[in-house]
Amino acid sequence: MTNHENNNLPPKTCSIERLVTMPADVAKVLEGKKTATRRNGRYADIGEIMELEGYSFVVNNVYRQSLGELTDQHAQDEGFATVEEYKNAILSYHPGMPWLPHMQVWVHEFSPAKG
């Protein structure tokens, strides 16, 4: 499921400045190893620009996805080799959080901005 129109999306729950904040994740984005991030809320609109250490990235897509739908390709877009590696990292960031396959998250896909 994807949404290509911002008017199909509910209001943002947080600002784009908080989309990618962990130093290891910022490094992965800057190295081109991370092109998506998943959050419990919606942090960006399609077309919005994220600034990281002087570099600009445009949000190309924002959509809902359940954790049970994750594939190894999705994990690789997040900068991890496999879903299991991604899951272990997320659970280490959020101690006590359960990993529920039906849990819905917001996917934010981005790429370097042109220009």
C-alpha positions in Angstrom: 0.0 0.0 0.0 1.4 3.4 -0.9 0.1 6.9 -0.9 1.4 9.4 -3.5 -0.7 12.3 -2.5 -0.2 14.1 0.8 -3.9 14.8 1.1 -4.4 11.0 1.5 -2.3 11.1 4.7 -3.4 12.1 8.2 -1.6 15.1 9.9 2.0 14.6 10.9 2.6 13.6 14.5 6.1 14.9 14.7 8.6 17.1 12.7 10.9 15.9 10.0 13.9 17.1 12.1 13.2 14.1 14.4 12.9 11.5 11.5 16.6 10.3 11.6 18.5 11.3 14.8 20.6 8.5 16.0 24.3 9.1 15.0 24.6 5.5 13.5 21.5 6.0 11.4 22.6 9.5 10.2 25.9 7.9 9.1 24.1 5.2 7.2 21.9 7.8 5.4 25.0 9.9 4.5 26.8 6.7 3.2 23.7 5.8 1.1 23.1 2.6 3.1 19.8 3.8 4.6 17.0 5.1 2.4 14.0 4.5 4.6 13.0 4.7 8.2 10.0 3.4 10.1 8.3 5.3 13.0 5.2 4.9 15.1 4.0 8.3 13.9 4.1 10.3 10.7 7.1 12.6 10.7 7.2 13.9 7.1 5.2 14.8 4.0 6.0 13.6 0.6 8.3 16.1 -1.0 9.5 17.5 2.3 13.3 18.0 2.7 15.3 16.4 5.5 18.7 18.1 6.3 21.5 16.0 7.8 24.9 17.4 8.4 24.6 19.9 5.5 23.1 17.3 3.1 19.5 17.4 1.8 17.3 14.4 1.3 13.8 14.4 -0.2 11.0 12.3 1.2 9.7 10.3 -1.8 7.0 8.2 -0.2 5.1 7.8 3.2 2.9 4.9 3.9 1.7 2.5 6.6 3.0 -1.1 6.9 2.7 -3.8 9.5 5.8 -5.2 11.1 4.8 -8.6 9.8 5.1 -7.4 6.2 8.8 -6.6 6.5 11.1 -8.3 4.1 14.9 -8.5 4.1 14.8 -5.8 1.3 12.9 -3.5 3.7 15.5 -4.2 6.4 18.3 -3.4 3.8 16.5 -0.1 3.0 16.8 0.6 6.8 20.5 -0.2 6.7 20.4 -3.7 8.1 21.1 -7.1 6.4 18.0 -8.9 7.5 14.6 -8.4 9.2 16.0 -10.3 12.2 19.0 -7.8 12.5 16.6 -4.9 12.1 14.2 -6.3 14.7 17.0 -6.9 17.2 18.3 -3.3 16.7 14.8 -1.8 17.2 14.2 -3.8 20.3 17.5 -2.7 21.8 16.6 0.9 21.2 13.2 0.4 22.9 13.6 -2.0 25.9 10.4 -3.7 26.8 8.7 -3.0 23.5 7.0 -6.0 22.0 7.5 -6.9 18.4 4.0 -7.5 17.2 3.5 -8.6 13.5 0.2 -6.7 13.3 1.7 -3.5 14.7 1.4 -0.7 12.1 4.3 1.7 11.5 4.8 4.7 9.2 7.4 4.1 6.4 9.3 7.2 5.2 11.3 6.6 2.1 13.9 9.2 1.0 16.8 9.9 -1.4 19.4 12.6 -1.9 17.8 15.8 -3.0 19.0 17.0 -6.5 20.9 20.2 -6.8 
